[in-house]
Amino acid sequence: KLAGAPQGTGTTSHLTGAMYAQAAGTEFVFVPYRGTAPALAALVGGQVDVFFDNIGSMYAHHQAGNARILAVTTAERSPVLPEVPTVAETGLDGFQASTWFGMAAPPGTPSAIADRINADVVEVLALPSVRETFEKQGVTPAGESRSEMGEFMAREREQWGAVIKSANVTVN
């Protein structure tokens, strides 16, 4: 068994690790930490074997040789680390997990206002300077329509719901 360091129970790093363990047919003993900094310190200090985290948090440690990014969990290789394979390329076909951010508005927000906010966000994310800033951090900016985001979120709920159920993840 490998010791994994999620940033807490039920976090994306925990669920991605659980999904990886299921796909690879291995077991992790998850040692939950209270955030990225202590989990990363445990990895760098050798107290745990593996940590699933964002490239932005790991990149400096990878460059310094304090930690090694073995693979990325996204469908495509990262432009920041083109030499690092995807998990799917290492033999787990179809494996994909990524952290994403979205914007939400309160229920009952008029569609015209939500559409305008969405259009403005998509426009800003398309700006070369904004794209460049995100991409330097290993983040791929994407702007979608509200309906596309809704469909994406439905797929995410289905995927992670299955992982949570299969791994018997509970949060107390």
Phi, psi and omega in degrees: 000142176260148175269124179250148185242083175283161178278033181123159180291132178084002178282169180299323179293323178294310183293323177295319176298319178295319179295320178297313180302318179296313183293324183272350182069036179237177179234141172244144166262111183275127178247094185291136177247165180267063176118174183293313185303310180291327178294317179294320177298322178295321178294308181298324180280356177083011179281338177229162184266332188211149179213122175267117184211174178286149178302320182305322180282328187267337191305310182298320179292323176296312180298323182280349181084011178280335178211156181238124175280114184275326182197159173254149185268357180282167182291331181242156174297153180280135176298336179285328182229066185296342179279347182269125182287165171278161176300321179300321179292337179277358175125356179257077184309135176082355180292129177203131175209140176210154174270139181220160177233145177220167177252145179227157177232160180298152175303145179087000176297129180303139181305322181299321179289315178298319178298319180294315178300315179300314180299318179296317179296314179301318180297315180294318180294340178276348180295132181305320181293323179290314179302314182299316179299314179295313185296329176296338180263007181080017182253133177258106180289140179216136175239134183231168172288164179299321181291321178296321178295320177298318178294319178299314181296325178295318177296319179297316178301317180295312182298308185286330175299319178294320178295313181300316181294312183295322181272358180055047180280127175230148177243125182265000000 
